[in-house]
Amino acid sequence: MAAAGGAPLELGTKKIGTLLKEYAVPSIIASTASSLYNMVDSIFIGHIPGDGPMAISGLAITFPLMNLSSALGTLVGVGAATMISVYLGQKNYSTASKVLANVLSLNTIIGVIFSVLSLCFLDPILRFFGASDVTLPFARDYMTIILIGNVITHLYFGLNSLLRASGKPKLAMGLTIFTVTSNAILDPIFIYVLGLGIKGAAIATVLCQAVALVYTMVFFLDKKNFLHFPKGVFALDWRIAKESMAVGMGPFLMNAASCIVTMFINQQLGHYGGDLAIGAYGIINRINFLFIMIVMGLNHGMQPIAGYNYGARQFARVRQVFTLTARCALVVSTVSFLISELCPSAVVSIFTSDEELRSLAVHGLRIMNCMVAPVGFAMVTGNFFQCLGMVKKSIFLSLSRQLIFLVPLLYILPLFFEQTGVWISFAVADVISTAMAAVMLAQLFKKFRLIEAGADPSILGSQL
Amino acid sequence: MAGGKAVATAIGNILEIPVYDYELLSQAAVESGLSHELFKRSDETRRVLNLGNIFGANRYSQSSIGSGINDSELFNIQCGVIRRIAESGSAIFVGRAADYVLRDMRCLNVFVSSPDETRIKRTCEQEGVDAETAAKLIARADRQRANFYNYYSFRNWGEAANYHLCVNSSLLGVEGTARMIIDFGKQAGLIG
């Protein structure tokens, strides 16, 4: 019981505030680190002398393809990490090591196939994503190097999540911080000093991940670790492949969906506003991503606490952890709102010094984020339903903001308001999804009260 | 349905040792402070396509051992209970991959099967359904068991090499099979 007994009990008794801090802070650090990585790249690329605005537009064109690549990475990684933690918990080290070896083989195969296919059809793909004659060279330069290093990226992320699963979260985080900081140091050297431009940013990214990957490989080659690469050929095990992909399919589909939505956004912006509008979205996306990742971190922290106490039928504690998380998230999204409305120019200037691009991005940021303040609440509510096993409601809420309402709006509103219509779409989708989250949450809490007053718990309708 | 539970109960009666099946879940639930319902979920079912993962939100929480409540966490708690019971004295466990969980302990592992016709007939009587529904129920239960067993143990459910004895309970009947297993266990030095 030693492995499993301690943690769950404390989830039911310890103070909610303390618990949330313990669980949320590490995941906030982990999730913001990855968004900082992208942000730093964008900042340096945006300031490339002369080419900055077009380079950042070219970079924004590659977002969907980058999303798809990381989606493929999670396809194997998430499921494999779950499997490994199961087998390590059982002290079944030989099977855990077999999974580890298969992560290596599978990620290599998927990575190589994705790279080869994308490189063969790179120009048509980027055109389809909204590249123009001006932005295409930048997008192509950046993506070619990223795709060549794609296997390294896949392996780095895949093995990094296995480090966490194998009880080395500090080492995993240390490596993440290493890649972020070394990338920030190498970016200016490669981009400006060596004059490699947007290519330099890509080279720095791949290089930092390669170093971190080598370190991870050395760790997993060490026979002293419970989890290490087994001897011999890394033959694919069909069962491991199937199981890990079954678990990873969910995150994969979600990432793939966001890839498609980003594509729609870029196409509409390109149509109504041209290359610079896409570049403006690239900047706004980076800014918003940071806030979204903080809320995601909070959500990860809430999950075990809410899930456990719901299972233990401690509704008061469930409500408590939700209220606290939602409040924190509201602070985050309100800060995002205030920055967007009060000093948008200051934030946008971090990414570009070009006057035209800056005014476009400021305009976009103001409109897009005018309803963002309550979104923190909506995101936490969506995740809350997931913690309670009400997966359909949770998926519906999450998709309502990012897909169901957003995509039609993206195609209707610009008919009336042109480019501004694209930005308004985000705000309208925010309002609708927040309102729905509030209604669904009110219904749920009403049921909680009924149960506490003695009603049958089956009215919750979730199988837990 | 194949008579495993019935045979186990018979052996338990003869040897006067406890049989753990559904009760095991209750005990685990109470000990870890969870509600009973939560454990029903991990009762040899495992969701293959876990939609809860769809947001990628579990990336950090689910992959770290002991941080949250998910299916594999529940399995770990269940294993702890199985091992503790086994360490404290003789016991019979039905299902739940107990042969794998206790793979380093002295125990007799038996796989009880019976022909489809027998299983269908028994299910019809027990559940009060027609033969077609019974066949479907049996197929689903087998699929769930195989899924559960194969995922957590990384072995193959029902593979003879995992067990000391594989027996068709329809030949000797429940009582006869129970006596035969006890006899086998005694001769092998694994019982008593």
Interface residues (C-beta under 8 A of the other chain):
Chain A: M1 A2 A3 A4 G5 G6 A7 P8 L9 L11 G12 Y23 P26 S27 A30 S31 T74 V78 A81 T82 M83 S85 V86 Y87 L88 G89 Q90 N92 T95 K98 S161 R164 A165 G167 P169 R239 E243 A246 V247 G248 M249 G250 P251 L253 M254 N255 M296 N299 H300 G301 Q303 P304 G307 Y308 G311 A312 R313 N383 Q386 G389 V391 K392 S394 I395 S398 P457 Q463 L464
Chain B: E31 S32 G33 L34 S35 E37 L38 K40 R41 V48 L49 N50 L51 G52 N53 I54 F55 G56 A57 N58 R59 Y60 S61 Q62 S63 S64 I65 G66 S67 G68 I69 N70 S72 E73 F75 N76 I77 C79 G80 V81 R84 Y100 V101 N150 Y151 Y152 S153 F154
